[in-house]
Structures are given as C-alpha cells and as structure tokens.
Amino acid sequence: MKTMIGSAFCLFLLIGVSVCLFAEDVHLPEPRFDGEVSVESALASRRSIRDYQDVPLSLEELGQILWAAQGITSVWGGRTAPSAGALYPLEIFVVVGNVDGVDPGIYRYEPSGHRLEFHREGDWRFEVAIAAHGQVWMADAPAMIVIVADFDRTAGKYGDRTERYVHIEVGHVCQNIYLQAGAHGLGTVIVGAFVDEAVKINLAITEDPLAIMPVGWPAKSD
C-alpha cells in the first residue's frame, strides 16, 4: 500500500542530476519470521544467478529481502546484520523496474517503519548496468539492491579500522540477501565491478557504493 507524502519537487545537484525529495513512499508488508526453508537448506542451495525471467517481484518478496538486509530486530534498533559499535554506516537503495504495486524509480530503504522512501523517478536499471562495466544482463532483473556506505559514521569511533569494519558489514548484508532470496526461490548475485562515480550519478547519491545485487526469478533451464 502506498501513502502520498507531500508533493514532489526536485533539487538540482552540482553533479547535474535531479532528485525528487518529497513524493510517494511505499509502506512494505510486515516481514515474516517463520519461513518454510531452514537456514541449512538455504545455505546448501545458495547460488549466484545472472539470468532472470521477465516476471515481476511482489511487494512482499521485495520487503522480505530488504528486511533480511537491514531490518530492525530489537527495541533499541539492532538489525539483522551486525555492525561494529552498532553504528550502521550502510544504506540500502533499490532500483525498481518491475515490482508489483511500486512505480519504477530509485528508493531508499528505511528500516524504521520498514518502508521505501522515494528518491528518484524512472527506471534506471539499464543505466546502472552500464555503470557496472556494461553488464547489461543485470537490467533483466526486476529490481537491483545497491548497498552504499557513509564511512564517517564509523570513522569517529574506529579511525583507521573503519574501512575494514564497513567491508565486513557489507559482506554480512550480502549473505543475508542471498539466503533470503534463495528461501523464496529467487535468485541474486553480488556485483562489485562498477564505476563508483557513475553509480553515484545514476542514483543521485553522495555515499560510496560497495555492492549491487540484482534480484529476480531465475530463468528456467531449457
């Protein structure tokens, strides 16, 4: 279900892109805590998938994967993935192209409230795939999850250990996405080959991109 949050207007950034600051947020269905696939089964079946069917994701499926990535699991704000000092330097952006009930666009996942905040209008899957050194197969997935970091959140406490701790954290998040996707019969893969500045321009962000994970239904074998 969608809720209108104010009216849309755009801020033109120095990098030459526009960002819609207030538009349509998407409230995600409540996540499930009692899936039918065991952790052991999800680990045994985990694979990297690069070929996807032209089938939309449901809002429930997308919401469940985002909860697995960074969902809040405690009253004090603890999340599904561990974070050094509970500082949570990561942000999750979703490049939506074909998700039931969600307009194509770029959204930021907001763990508190379990919702998508509208960030940028339009289907940007192909542009992000081109930024990933032309890996155009990525654009066939109905959605891409882009994990980015604000290193300053961790640097104030951990100094020169920051980069290591943030990279450890993104690994936890990626594995959570792999396992949750697999538990739903979906496919994904972690992509690390991309031009950072191109991804930042396409997403209209200032944070540093660390990983891109297309998510969709695996193509059927002939």
Contacts in CASP RR format, 6 or more apart in sequence:
PFRMAT RR
TARGET T0000
AUTHOR 0000-0000-0000
METHOD contacts of the structure
MODEL  1
MKTMIGSAFCLFLLIGVSVCLFAEDVHLPEPRFDGEVSVESALASRRSIR
DYQDVPLSLEELGQILWAAQGITSVWGGRTAPSAGALYPLEIFVVVGNVD
GVDPGIYRYEPSGHRLEFHREGDWRFEVAIAAHGQVWMADAPAMIVIVAD
FDRTAGKYGDRTERYVHIEVGHVCQNIYLQAGAHGLGTVIVGAFVDEAVK
INLAITEDPLAIMPVGWPAKSD
1 27 0 8 1.000
2 24 0 8 1.000
2 25 0 8 1.000
2 26 0 8 1.000
2 27 0 8 1.000
2 101 0 8 1.000
2 102 0 8 1.000
3 24 0 8 1.000
3 25 0 8 1.000
3 26 0 8 1.000
3 27 0 8 1.000
4 24 0 8 1.000
5 22 0 8 1.000
5 23 0 8 1.000
5 24 0 8 1.000
5 25 0 8 1.000
5 118 0 8 1.000
6 22 0 8 1.000
6 23 0 8 1.000
7 22 0 8 1.000
7 23 0 8 1.000
8 20 0 8 1.000
8 21 0 8 1.000
8 22 0 8 1.000
8 23 0 8 1.000
8 24 0 8 1.000
8 121 0 8 1.000
9 20 0 8 1.000
9 21 0 8 1.000
9 22 0 8 1.000
10 18 0 8 1.000
10 19 0 8 1.000
10 20 0 8 1.000
10 21 0 8 1.000
11 18 0 8 1.000
11 19 0 8 1.000
11 21 0 8 1.000
12 18 0 8 1.000
13 19 0 8 1.000
13 204 0 8 1.000
15 200 0 8 1.000
15 201 0 8 1.000
15 204 0 8 1.000
16 201 0 8 1.000
17 120 0 8 1.000
17 201 0 8 1.000
17 204 0 8 1.000
18 120 0 8 1.000
18 204 0 8 1.000
19 119 0 8 1.000
19 120 0 8 1.000
19 204 0 8 1.000
20 118 0 8 1.000
20 119 0 8 1.000
20 120 0 8 1.000
20 121 0 8 1.000
22 118 0 8 1.000
23 118 0 8 1.000
23 121 0 8 1.000
24 103 0 8 1.000
24 118 0 8 1.000
25 115 0 8 1.000
25 116 0 8 1.000
25 117 0 8 1.000
25 118 0 8 1.000
26 59 0 8 1.000
26 101 0 8 1.000
26 102 0 8 1.000
26 107 0 8 1.000
26 115 0 8 1.000
26 116 0 8 1.000
26 118 0 8 1.000
27 113 0 8 1.000
27 114 0 8 1.000
27 115 0 8 1.000
28 59 0 8 1.000
28 62 0 8 1.000
28 63 0 8 1.000
28 66 0 8 1.000
28 67 0 8 1.000
28 114 0 8 1.000
28 115 0 8 1.000
28 116 0 8 1.000
29 59 0 8 1.000
29 60 0 8 1.000
29 63 0 8 1.000
30 114 0 8 1.000
31 63 0 8 1.000
31 64 0 8 1.000
31 67 0 8 1.000
31 68 0 8 1.000
31 71 0 8 1.000
31 114 0 8 1.000
32 64 0 8 1.000
35 183 0 8 1.000
36 183 0 8 1.000
37 182 0 8 1.000
37 183 0 8 1.000
39 179 0 8 1.000
41 183 0 8 1.000
42 179 0 8 1.000
42 180 0 8 1.000
42 182 0 8 1.000
42 183 0 8 1.000
43 179 0 8 1.000
45 182 0 8 1.000
46 178 0 8 1.000
46 179 0 8 1.000
46 182 0 8 1.000
47 187 0 8 1.000
48 188 0 8 1.000
48 189 0 8 1.000
48 190 0 8 1.000
49 187 0 8 1.000
49 188 0 8 1.000
49 189 0 8 1.000
49 216 0 8 1.000
49 218 0 8 1.000
50 137 0 8 1.000
50 189 0 8 1.000
50 214 0 8 1.000
51 137 0 8 1.000
51 140 0 8 1.000
51 218 0 8 1.000
51 219 0 8 1.000
52 137 0 8 1.000
52 140 0 8 1.000
52 141 0 8 1.000
52 142 0 8 1.000
52 187 0 8 1.000
52 214 0 8 1.000
52 216 0 8 1.000
52 217 0 8 1.000
52 218 0 8 1.000
52 219 0 8 1.000
53 216 0 8 1.000
53 217 0 8 1.000
53 218 0 8 1.000
53 219 0 8 1.000
53 220 0 8 1.000
54 98 0 8 1.000
54 140 0 8 1.000
55 98 0 8 1.000
55 142 0 8 1.000
55 216 0 8 1.000
55 217 0 8 1.000
56 98 0 8 1.000
56 99 0 8 1.000
56 100 0 8 1.000
56 142 0 8 1.000
57 98 0 8 1.000
57 99 0 8 1.000
57 100 0 8 1.000
57 142 0 8 1.000
57 143 0 8 1.000
57 186 0 8 1.000
57 215 0 8 1.000
57 216 0 8 1.000
57 217 0 8 1.000
58 99 0 8 1.000
58 100 0 8 1.000
59 99 0 8 1.000
59 100 0 8 1.000
59 101 0 8 1.000
59 102 0 8 1.000
61 184 0 8 1.000
61 186 0 8 1.000
62 94 0 8 1.000
62 96 0 8 1.000
62 99 0 8 1.000
62 102 0 8 1.000
62 143 0 8 1.000
62 215 0 8 1.000
63 114 0 8 1.000
64 180 0 8 1.000
64 184 0 8 1.000
65 145 0 8 1.000
65 177 0 8 1.000
65 180 0 8 1.000
65 181 0 8 1.000
65 184 0 8 1.000
65 186 0 8 1.000
65 215 0 8 1.000
66 92 0 8 1.000
66 94 0 8 1.000
66 109 0 8 1.000
66 114 0 8 1.000
66 116 0 8 1.000
66 145 0 8 1.000
67 80 0 8 1.000
67 114 0 8 1.000
67 180 0 8 1.000
68 80 0 8 1.000
68 176 0 8 1.000
68 177 0 8 1.000
68 179 0 8 1.000
68 180 0 8 1.000
69 80 0 8 1.000
69 81 0 8 1.000
69 92 0 8 1.000
69 109 0 8 1.000
69 145 0 8 1.000
69 147 0 8 1.000
69 173 0 8 1.000
69 176 0 8 1.000
69 177 0 8 1.000
69 180 0 8 1.000
70 79 0 8 1.000
70 80 0 8 1.000
70 81 0 8 1.000
70 88 0 8 1.000
70 90 0 8 1.000
70 92 0 8 1.000
70 109 0 8 1.000
70 111 0 8 1.000
70 173 0 8 1.000
71 79 0 8 1.000
71 80 0 8 1.000
71 111 0 8 1.000
71 114 0 8 1.000
72 78 0 8 1.000
72 79 0 8 1.000
72 111 0 8 1.000
72 112 0 8 1.000
72 113 0 8 1.000
72 114 0 8 1.000
73 79 0 8 1.000
73 80 0 8 1.000
77 86 0 8 1.000
77 112 0 8 1.000
78 86 0 8 1.000
79 88 0 8 1.000
79 111 0 8 1.000
80 176 0 8 1.000
81 90 0 8 1.000
81 169 0 8 1.000
81 172 0 8 1.000
81 173 0 8 1.000
81 176 0 8 1.000
82 169 0 8 1.000
82 172 0 8 1.000
83 89 0 8 1.000
83 90 0 8 1.000
83 169 0 8 1.000
84 154 0 8 1.000
84 157 0 8 1.000
84 158 0 8 1.000
84 161 0 8 1.000
84 165 0 8 1.000
84 166 0 8 1.000
84 168 0 8 1.000
84 169 0 8 1.000
85 157 0 8 1.000
87 153 0 8 1.000
87 154 0 8 1.000
87 157 0 8 1.000
88 153 0 8 1.000
89 149 0 8 1.000
89 150 0 8 1.000
89 151 0 8 1.000
89 152 0 8 1.000
89 153 0 8 1.000
89 154 0 8 1.000
89 166 0 8 1.000
89 169 0 8 1.000
90 147 0 8 1.000
90 148 0 8 1.000
90 149 0 8 1.000
90 166 0 8 1.000
90 169 0 8 1.000
90 170 0 8 1.000
90 173 0 8 1.000
90 210 0 8 1.000
91 108 0 8 1.000
91 109 0 8 1.000
91 147 0 8 1.000
91 148 0 8 1.000
91 149 0 8 1.000
91 150 0 8 1.000
91 207 0 8 1.000
92 108 0 8 1.000
92 109 0 8 1.000
92 145 0 8 1.000
92 146 0 8 1.000
92 147 0 8 1.000
92 148 0 8 1.000
92 173 0 8 1.000
93 106 0 8 1.000
93 107 0 8 1.000
93 108 0 8 1.000
93 109 0 8 1.000
93 119 0 8 1.000
93 145 0 8 1.000
93 146 0 8 1.000
93 147 0 8 1.000
93 148 0 8 1.000
93 203 0 8 1.000
93 205 0 8 1.000
94 106 0 8 1.000
94 107 0 8 1.000
94 108 0 8 1.000
94 109 0 8 1.000
94 116 0 8 1.000
94 143 0 8 1.000
94 144 0 8 1.000
94 145 0 8 1.000
94 146 0 8 1.000
95 105 0 8 1.000
95 106 0 8 1.000
95 124 0 8 1.000
95 125 0 8 1.000
95 128 0 8 1.000
95 143 0 8 1.000
95 144 0 8 1.000
95 145 0 8 1.000
95 146 0 8 1.000
95 203 0 8 1.000
96 102 0 8 1.000
96 103 0 8 1.000
96 104 0 8 1.000
96 105 0 8 1.000
96 106 0 8 1.000
96 107 0 8 1.000
96 123 0 8 1.000
96 142 0 8 1.000
96 143 0 8 1.000
97 104 0 8 1.000
97 105 0 8 1.000
97 123 0 8 1.000
97 125 0 8 1.000
97 142 0 8 1.000
97 143 0 8 1.000
98 104 0 8 1.000
98 142 0 8 1.000
98 143 0 8 1.000
99 142 0 8 1.000
99 143 0 8 1.000
102 116 0 8 1.000
103 121 0 8 1.000
103 122 0 8 1.000
104 121 0 8 1.000
104 122 0 8 1.000
104 123 0 8 1.000
105 118 0 8 1.000
105 119 0 8 1.000
105 120 0 8 1.000
105 121 0 8 1.000
105 122 0 8 1.000
105 123 0 8 1.000
105 124 0 8 1.000
106 119 0 8 1.000
106 120 0 8 1.000
106 122 0 8 1.000
106 124 0 8 1.000
106 203 0 8 1.000
106 204 0 8 1.000
107 116 0 8 1.000
107 117 0 8 1.000
107 118 0 8 1.000
107 119 0 8 1.000
108 116 0 8 1.000
108 117 0 8 1.000
108 119 0 8 1.000
109 115 0 8 1.000
109 116 0 8 1.000
109 117 0 8 1.000
110 116 0 8 1.000
110 117 0 8 1.000
119 203 0 8 1.000
119 204 0 8 1.000
120 203 0 8 1.000
120 204 0 8 1.000
124 202 0 8 1.000
124 203 0 8 1.000
125 138 0 8 1.000
125 139 0 8 1.000
125 141 0 8 1.000
125 144 0 8 1.000
126 136 0 8 1.000
126 139 0 8 1.000
127 202 0 8 1.000
128 138 0 8 1.000
128 139 0 8 1.000
128 144 0 8 1.000
128 146 0 8 1.000
128 194 0 8 1.000
128 199 0 8 1.000
128 202 0 8 1.000
128 203 0 8 1.000
128 212 0 8 1.000
129 135 0 8 1.000
129 136 0 8 1.000
129 137 0 8 1.000
129 138 0 8 1.000
129 139 0 8 1.000
130 136 0 8 1.000
130 198 0 8 1.000
131 194 0 8 1.000
131 195 0 8 1.000
131 198 0 8 1.000
131 199 0 8 1.000
131 202 0 8 1.000
132 138 0 8 1.000
132 191 0 8 1.000
132 192 0 8 1.000
132 193 0 8 1.000
132 194 0 8 1.000
132 195 0 8 1.000
132 199 0 8 1.000
132 212 0 8 1.000
133 193 0 8 1.000
133 194 0 8 1.000
133 195 0 8 1.000
135 191 0 8 1.000
135 193 0 8 1.000
138 144 0 8 1.000
138 191 0 8 1.000
138 212 0 8 1.000
138 214 0 8 1.000
140 214 0 8 1.000
141 214 0 8 1.000
141 215 0 8 1.000
141 216 0 8 1.000
142 215 0 8 1.000
142 216 0 8 1.000
143 214 0 8 1.000
143 215 0 8 1.000
143 216 0 8 1.000
144 212 0 8 1.000
144 213 0 8 1.000
144 214 0 8 1.000
144 215 0 8 1.000
145 177 0 8 1.000
145 188 0 8 1.000
145 212 0 8 1.000
145 213 0 8 1.000
145 214 0 8 1.000
145 215 0 8 1.000
146 199 0 8 1.000
146 203 0 8 1.000
146 209 0 8 1.000
146 211 0 8 1.000
146 212 0 8 1.000
146 213 0 8 1.000
147 170 0 8 1.000
147 173 0 8 1.000
147 174 0 8 1.000
147 209 0 8 1.000
147 210 0 8 1.000
147 211 0 8 1.000
147 212 0 8 1.000
147 213 0 8 1.000
148 203 0 8 1.000
148 205 0 8 1.000
148 207 0 8 1.000
148 208 0 8 1.000
148 209 0 8 1.000
148 210 0 8 1.000
149 166 0 8 1.000
149 170 0 8 1.000
149 207 0 8 1.000
149 208 0 8 1.000
149 210 0 8 1.000
150 207 0 8 1.000
150 208 0 8 1.000
151 162 0 8 1.000
151 163 0 8 1.000
151 166 0 8 1.000
151 208 0 8 1.000
154 162 0 8 1.000
154 165 0 8 1.000
154 166 0 8 1.000
155 162 0 8 1.000
156 162 0 8 1.000
158 165 0 8 1.000
166 210 0 8 1.000
167 210 0 8 1.000
170 210 0 8 1.000
170 211 0 8 1.000
171 211 0 8 1.000
173 211 0 8 1.000
174 190 0 8 1.000
174 211 0 8 1.000
174 213 0 8 1.000
177 188 0 8 1.000
177 213 0 8 1.000
177 215 0 8 1.000
178 188 0 8 1.000
178 190 0 8 1.000
181 187 0 8 1.000
181 188 0 8 1.000
181 215 0 8 1.000
181 216 0 8 1.000
182 188 0 8 1.000
185 217 0 8 1.000
185 218 0 8 1.000
186 215 0 8 1.000
186 216 0 8 1.000
186 217 0 8 1.000
186 218 0 8 1.000
187 215 0 8 1.000
187 216 0 8 1.000
187 217 0 8 1.000
187 218 0 8 1.000
188 213 0 8 1.000
188 214 0 8 1.000
188 215 0 8 1.000
188 216 0 8 1.000
189 213 0 8 1.000
189 214 0 8 1.000
190 211 0 8 1.000
190 212 0 8 1.000
190 213 0 8 1.000
191 211 0 8 1.000
191 212 0 8 1.000
191 213 0 8 1.000
191 214 0 8 1.000
192 210 0 8 1.000
192 211 0 8 1.000
192 212 0 8 1.000
194 209 0 8 1.000
194 212 0 8 1.000
196 208 0 8 1.000
196 209 0 8 1.000
199 209 0 8 1.000
199 212 0 8 1.000
200 206 0 8 1.000
200 207 0 8 1.000
200 208 0 8 1.000
200 209 0 8 1.000
203 209 0 8 1.000
END
